[in-house]
Amino acid sequence: MRAFALTRRGLRRAGREWRLALLLWLTHFVVALVALAPVAAALVAALGESPEGDLLLESPSLALVVDLLRQAPEFGARLGPALVAALAVAWAGGALLAGGVLEVLVTDDHRPLLHRFGRGAGKFAGRFLRLGLVATLAALLAAALLAGPLFALRGSLETTGPEGLRLALGPAGLLVALAAMTAVQLALDLARARIARDDRRDTMRALLGGAATLLRHPLRVFGVWGWNALARAAALLLVTLAAGALGGGSALALAALLLVQQAGLLLRAGLRVALWGSEVGLVEMLDRGIARPRP
């Protein structure tokens, strides 16, 4: 129940900081535009040279993308660097956003929201970028070490093993890999919360401390994440149902669909703020030895 209480505290904090959720959504929107610009440029350049372009615009599908790569090899040559640039922008933007949001959540001054957000984004940029790089490598390594044996076993049973076991090992390996990567992300979140709260500069020690907290209190940490994930799943289901009800075929329906999608992204931004707020409360509770979180 402590995880649920922390989740409620995070949701209340996100409600009070609704402007922060709006700012996070808007910043995500801008970062996404910047990140996807080189990919879009490569796609537009290839569409003008390939008959697959009209079909891809009318009915996007992975098969048409594959055909486009075959028909226009230059698209593949442009796509690789564009994707690398997009990932770099998204990765750096994530670190800046985390710094800005956490600065607002852990401080209590009367300066304008944009001032506090920008102050945190700038102050923690270098530290959070280093943490993000190490955490990304750690997540990939953890996923490979934990899920690799399951995939290797599945490969060894390809011709001789029971079909049911072979089919089950694939999803099981994927779930283990996702769980390992989620655990590293949670350790990263706890480290960021402590760095933002205490202005720590020992980033690697903070990351190890986040991992230690996760190992000592896995139910609380995963519980906070799980309640928030449940809320995000409910929001996704709600947006999906609303989008399905709108249908398509007209400019008005398309505009309504875009509004619903952006409303869903705004809701997800609010839930992300709530998760950070819950994690800040969890770190405070564990570091101070508080039996129950403050309301």
SULQUI-V482638 format. One record per residue. PSI is psi in radians with two decimals (999 if undefined). Layout:
PSI
PSI
//
This chain:
-0.38
-0.68
-0.70
-0.69
-0.70
-0.64
-0.76
-0.69
-0.74
-0.69
-0.71
-0.70
-0.71
-0.61
-0.69
-0.54
0.77
-0.53
-0.53
-0.72
-0.71
-0.73
-0.68
-0.75
-0.80
-0.73
-0.71
-0.72
-0.79
-0.77
-0.71
-0.72
-0.77
-0.72
-0.67
-0.16
-0.85
-0.59
-0.76
-0.68
-0.74
-0.69
-0.78
-0.71
-0.68
-0.60
-0.56
-0.25
0.03
2.43
-0.22
-0.19
-0.83
-0.71
-0.68
-0.64
-0.64
-0.70
1.48
2.40
2.75
-0.62
-0.70
-0.61
-0.74
-0.76
-0.67
-0.69
-0.61
-0.72
-0.57
1.46
-0.48
-0.42
-0.73
-0.65
-0.60
-0.56
-0.69
-1.02
-0.59
-0.74
-0.69
-0.77
-0.70
-0.76
-0.67
-0.75
-0.76
-0.70
-0.83
-0.69
-0.63
-0.71
-0.73
-0.72
-0.71
-0.73
-0.74
-0.79
-0.79
-0.59
-0.71
-0.68
-0.54
-0.13
2.76
1.18
3.09
0.28
2.78
2.67
-0.79
-0.60
-0.85
-0.69
-0.85
-0.64
-0.80
-0.71
-0.73
-0.71
-0.66
0.11
-0.95
-0.76
-0.75
-0.54
-0.75
-0.78
-0.75
-0.69
-0.83
-0.73
-0.65
-0.81
-0.71
-0.69
-0.76
-0.72
-0.78
-0.73
-0.71
-0.73
-0.68
-0.68
-0.36
-0.83
-0.62
-0.74
-0.62
-0.73
-0.69
-0.68
-0.65
-0.39
0.19
-0.66
-0.44
-0.33
2.91
2.40
-0.68
-0.76
-0.71
-0.71
-0.58
-0.52
-0.52
-1.02
-0.63
-0.75
-0.68
-0.74
-0.72
-0.73
-0.77
-0.68
-0.71
-0.75
-0.63
-0.70
-0.74
-0.67
-0.68
-0.72
-0.67
-0.74
-0.76
-0.69
-0.75
-0.70
-0.74
-0.67
-0.78
-0.68
-0.76
0.01
0.77
2.61
-0.13
1.31
-0.73
-0.66
-0.65
-0.68
-0.73
-0.65
-0.66
-0.71
-0.69
-0.71
-0.72
-0.72
-0.58
-0.55
1.02
-0.64
-0.70
-0.79
-0.88
-0.48
-0.78
-0.79
-0.69
-0.77
-0.71
-0.69
-0.63
-0.72
-0.68
-0.66
-0.72
-0.71
-0.72
-0.72
-0.72
-0.79
-0.69
-0.77
-0.72
-0.72
-0.67
-0.61
-0.48
-0.58
-2.53
-2.90
-0.21
2.80
-0.63
-0.73
-0.67
-0.73
-0.72
-0.67
-0.73
-0.69
-0.72
-0.74
-0.74
-0.59
-0.67
-0.70
-0.64
-0.71
-0.71
-0.64
-0.72
-0.68
-0.53
-0.71
-0.71
-0.71
-0.77
-0.71
-0.70
-0.70
-0.65
-0.77
-0.65
-0.77
-0.76
-0.77
-0.79
-0.70
-0.53
-0.07
0.54
2.35
-0.66
2.55
2.63
2.59
999
//
